[in-house]
Amino acid sequence: MKNESNLQSTEVVIEKRQSFLTKFTKTFGPGILAVLTWLGAGDLVTSSVAGASYGYSLMWILALSLLLRFLIVNVIARFQLCNNENLSLLEGYGRIHPFFAYFLLVYALIMGHLFNSYMIKGAGEVLSTLLHINQPFLGSVIVVVLILLLIGRNIYNTIENVMKIILGLLTVAFIVLAVQSSPDFGEIVKGTVGFSIPSDTGLHGAFLLAVSIVGAVAGSISNFVHPYFLKEKGWTKPKHLKIQRNDLLFAIGVCIVINLAIWIIGAEILKPKGIEVETIDDLGAALQMQLGQIGWLIFYLGVFGVLFASIVGKSTGYPRLITDAYYVINKKRKEKYDRKYNNDPLFKWIMLFVLVTPIIWSIPGMPGFITLTLLVNALNVVGFPVIAIGMLVLSNNKRLMGKYRNNWFENLCLFLATALALWSSIQLAIGFF
């Protein structure tokens, strides 16, 4: 009897563990996809370059941007889940004024191309290094061909699970290296509340870096792709609001850990050694110096996995966003295909455009990977004021949102983010001309 009792107790424990793991796997999904879609080269480059060039003095920009990302994406998701007319986000923007649909159509098409331009370039360089072929352009071509073979297949769950594994390995590698570097927590705190832009040093100006961080994290139009991941997961109603928020908090937490670890590596390892981050190999050198050949391999495999997954995410997410914007303009086409994207030839042509045309940026002689990444992410802030203003109008619409309207803090943050993006855009234009 005693053995039977012990056996039953063991079975209960195993069942509880399995129940927890099953619940965890089912709960956290869109957030992980969002992290991998967001992360890519933008966070990797901006955090490492900022740390290597300016220590922790720009850390406050990252903290502010992550806070804004959570608030913005949460407002976007809440509109998707809780508006009482079951409108998509793009349909909501179209209700305000047709201008928003036209703007988002053109802006998403341009930014989808530009985002993939540096992602494909970076993935090609990493693959070239891993294969020891010293042919980055050939590596980029291989990446595009591989993704073309995946696009259009029902592999959401497979990609999601692979992403979780890659994200875990990469996070562990960065955390281990960051901890080994004995970070100065006093300087981290000081930089987080510093609210100042240091004088330019190194290859990349402090202001360009600051704007790139804001663009890569808070102002990215990639935030608009999140509702599509929610829909894929089956989260479509107000009852999913809590689980969505928890999922998003988890995703932002992962972003904080990874960005902070990358920043520490730049500030504590690269900066003291005078290593400027000109190529992705400079960041890989930090892991090789500290963790040996295993660290080198983990870094390149992890970065390739993140970049590859990000390209897949953008090449499937952006065409949906762009097609949705076109459906708002051309309602007859939406009715014809009943918003079944895969049945619409336009969707497939947009997907090809977003995936294939960026290969031109990988041709030898084009801007370097690091420079291209910083410039594209800085350009994110240009369209953000229009997006934020539309979001303010939609998320405060009493008829559409009812009790799910914004609170005063969310409105204040959206307003301040809009003002920051306008000021940054003006400064960028002044600097350019």
Secondary structure, 3 states (H helix, E strand, C coil): CHHHHHHHHHHHHHHHHHHHHHHHHHHCCHHHHHHHHHHHHHHHHHHHHHHHHHCCCCHHHHHHHHHHHHHHHHHHHHHHHHCCCCCCHHHHHHHHCHHHHHHHHHHHHHHHHHHHHHHHHHHHHHHHHHHCCCCHHHHHHHHHHHHHHHCCCCCHHHHHHHHHHHHHHHHHHHHHHHHHCCCCHHHHHHHHCCCCCCCCCCCCCHHHHHHHHHHHHCCCHHHHHHHHHHHHHCCCCHHHHHHHHHHHHHHHHHHHHHHHHHHHHHHHHHCCCCCCCCCHHHHHHHHHHHHHHHHHHHHHHHHHHHHHHHHHHHHHHHHHHHHHHHHHHCHHHHHHHCCCHHHCHHHHHHHHHHHHHHHHHHCCCCCCHHHHHHHHHHHHHHHHHHHHHHHHHHHCCHHHHHHHCCCHHHHHHHHHHHHHHHHHHHHHHHHHC
